[in-house]
């Protein structure tokens, strides 16, 4: 988790809290004159996914409480507004720590100073950006803070996502033999743009999500690492 955070990447890990989708809907696309070609089925699945994205209700909410590892530094400006970023360390129950990069608009930081070692809590969204520098991951995942305040005794790492599966799921096993499933979830923003968030399902969820198709709606609860 720490190595990925230092390179501007985060992953969303869903262990089991909540899952809702259309299980049992795997089906071949057929017609009276026979089965469609693979290319036709792929195009139909893509159109189905586009329709699902238009009709589906989306959710993207993250709640974090942790320790600031470094003071905010300038990131970029957009529409005359300046944004700053800082790393936040959030402990798991196991004692391991996740280091997450937080992006905050300057207006939030004008009301409070954020210093190394300080405890902060925030509410926001998980955002994705295309890395066009040619270095590191092409997809950069960042926590976008919408509210920020001091305090919080216990570390907290909770995320709720609702979107549409935009790539075929990939099932695999960890070096320790645990089954997991890699998913890519498309979550629309209110003004038309979508965030593409890589997710990992574990155990029974991995088996279930591995049977899904592109365009199927998904709702998850989990944590970010």
C-alpha positions in Angstrom: 0.0 0.0 0.0 2.7 2.5 0.9 4.7 2.0 -2.3 1.7 2.5 -4.5 0.6 5.6 -2.6 4.1 7.2 -3.1 3.6 6.8 -6.8 0.2 8.5 -6.7 -1.8 5.3 -6.9 -4.4 3.8 -4.7 -6.6 0.7 -4.9 -10.0 0.0 -3.7 -10.4 -3.2 -1.7 -13.8 -4.7 -1.0 -13.8 -7.4 1.5 -17.5 -8.2 2.0 -19.6 -5.4 3.6 -22.2 -5.0 0.9 -22.7 -6.3 -2.6 -25.6 -5.9 -5.0 -25.7 -6.9 -8.6 -27.6 -9.0 -11.2 -26.2 -12.4 -10.3 -27.6 -15.2 -12.4 -28.1 -13.0 -15.4 -25.2 -14.4 -17.4 -26.7 -15.2 -20.8 -25.8 -15.8 -24.4 -27.1 -13.3 -26.9 -29.1 -15.2 -29.4 -31.8 -14.6 -32.1 -34.1 -16.7 -34.2 -31.5 -17.0 -36.9 -28.7 -18.2 -34.6 -26.1 -16.8 -32.3 -24.5 -13.5 -33.0 -20.8 -13.3 -33.8 -18.3 -12.5 -31.0 -17.7 -9.0 -32.4 -21.5 -8.3 -32.5 -21.9 -9.5 -28.9 -19.0 -7.3 -27.8 -20.7 -4.2 -29.4 -24.0 -5.1 -27.9 -22.4 -5.4 -24.5 -20.7 -2.0 -25.0 -24.1 -0.4 -25.9 -25.7 -2.1 -22.9 -23.0 -0.7 -20.6 -23.6 2.8 -22.1 -27.3 2.5 -21.4 -26.7 1.3 -17.9 -24.4 4.3 -17.2 -27.1 6.7 -18.3 -29.8 5.0 -16.2 -27.9 3.9 -13.1 -27.8 6.0 -9.8 -24.2 6.6 -8.8 -22.5 6.9 -5.4 -19.0 7.8 -4.5 -18.4 8.6 -0.9 -15.2 8.2 1.2 -14.7 8.8 5.0 -11.1 8.9 6.3 -9.5 9.6 9.7 -5.8 9.4 10.0 -2.4 11.2 10.6 -0.9 13.7 8.2 2.6 12.6 7.1 3.7 15.9 5.4 2.3 19.4 5.0 0.2 20.2 1.9 2.1 21.2 -1.2 0.7 22.9 -4.4 -0.6 20.4 -6.9 -2.4 22.4 -9.7 -5.0 25.1 -10.6 -8.3 24.5 -12.3 -10.9 27.2 -13.2 -8.9 29.8 -11.1 -9.0 27.6 -8.0 -5.8 26.2 -6.5 -5.5 22.7 -5.2 -3.0 21.2 -2.7 -2.1 17.6 -1.8 -0.8 15.8 1.2 -0.2 12.2 2.3 -2.5 10.7 5.0 -1.7 7.6 7.0 -4.6 5.4 8.0 -4.0 2.4 10.2 -5.8 -0.9 9.7 -7.1 -3.1 12.5 -4.1 -5.4 11.8 -1.7 -2.6 12.6 -0.5 -2.2 9.0 -0.8 1.4 7.5 -2.2 2.7 4.2 -0.7 5.9 2.9 -3.3 7.7 0.8 -2.8 10.9 -1.2 -5.4 13.6 -0.4 -6.2 16.4 -2.8 -7.8 19.5 -1.2 -9.0 22.8 -2.6 -7.3 25.9 -1.2 -10.6 27.2 0.3 -10.6 24.2 2.8 -7.1 24.9 3.9 -7.8 28.6 4.5 -9.9 27.7 7.5 -7.3 25.4 9.2 -3.6 24.6 9.0 -2.6 21.0 8.2 0.7 20.1 9.7 2.8 16.9 10.0 1.6 14.6 12.7 -1.8 16.2 13.0 -4.9 14.1 13.2 -7.6 15.0 10.6 -10.9 13.6 9.4 -12.4 14.2 5.9 -15.3 13.4 3.7 -14.9 13.2 0.0 -14.7 11.2 -3.2 -12.3 8.8 -4.9 -11.2 10.5 -8.2 -9.3 9.2 -11.2 -7.1 11.1 -13.5 -5.1 10.3 -16.7 -1.4 10.6 -16.2 0.0 12.1 -19.4 3.5 12.5 -18.2 4.6 9.1 -19.5 6.0 8.2 -16.1 4.4 5.8 -13.6 0.8 4.5 -13.8 -1.4 5.8 -16.5 -4.4 6.0 -14.1 -3.8 8.1 -11.0 -6.3 7.6 -8.1 -6.6 10.4 -5.5 -8.9 11.1 -2.5 -10.6 14.4 -3.2 -11.6 16.2 0.1 -14.9 18.0 0.2 -14.8 18.6 4.0 -11.8 18.7 6.3 -11.6 19.0 10.1 -9.2 18.3 12.9 -9.4 15.4 15.3 -10.6 11.8 15.3 -9.3 9.4 17.9 -9.7 6.2 15.9 -8.5 5.7 12.3 -11.2 5.3 9.8 -11.2 4.1 6.2 -14.6 3.6 4.6 -15.8 3.9 1.0 -19.1 3.4 -0.7 -19.2 3.1 -4.5 -22.0 2.5 -7.0 -21.4 2.3 -10.7 -21.1 0.1 -13.7 -18.6 -2.6 -14.6 -16.6 -1.2 -17.6 -14.1 -4.1 -18.1 -14.4 -7.9 -18.0 -13.5 -9.1 -14.4 -10.2 -11.0 -14.0 -10.0 -13.7 -11.4 -6.7 -14.7 -9.9 -5.0 -16.0 -6.8 -2.6 -14.3 -4.4 0.8 -15.9 -3.5 -0.9 -17.2 -0.4 -3.6 -19.0 -2.4 -6.5 -16.6 -1.7 -8.9 -16.0 -4.6 -9.4 -12.4 -5.7 -11.1 -10.7 -8.6 -9.9 -7.5 -10.3 -12.7 -5.1 -11.4 -12.9 -1.7 -13.1 -15.8 0.4 -12.0 -17.1 3.4 -13.9 -18.7 6.0 -11.5 -20.3 9.1 -13.1 -19.9 12.5 -11.6 -22.8 14.9 -11.4 -21.5 17.0 -14.4 -21.0 14.2 -16.9 -17.4 13.0 -16.4 -16.8 9.5 -15.0 -14.2 8.2 -12.6 -12.7 4.8 -13.4 -11.8 3.0 -10.2 -9.9 -0.3 -9.9 -11.4 -2.6 -7.3 -10.5 -5.9 -5.7 -13.1 -8.4 -4.4 -11.9 -11.2 -2.1 -13.1 -14.7 -1.2 -16.8 -15.4 -2.0 -17.2 -12.0 -3.6 -14.3 -12.8 -6.0 -16.1 -15.9 -7.2 -19.5 -14.0 -7.6 -18.1 -10.9 -9.3 -16.0 -13.1 -11.7 -19.3 -14.1 -13.3 -20.4 -10.6 -14.1 -20.4 -8.9 -17.5 -19.5 -5.5 -18.8 -22.4 -3.1 -18.1 -23.7 -4.8 -15.0 -24.4 -2.4 -12.1 -22.5 -2.8 -8.9 -22.7 -1.3 -5.4 -19.8 -1.8 -2.9 -18.6 -0.9 0.6 -15.0 -1.4 1.5 -11.8 0.4 2.1 -9.0 2.1 0.1 -5.4 0.8 0.2 
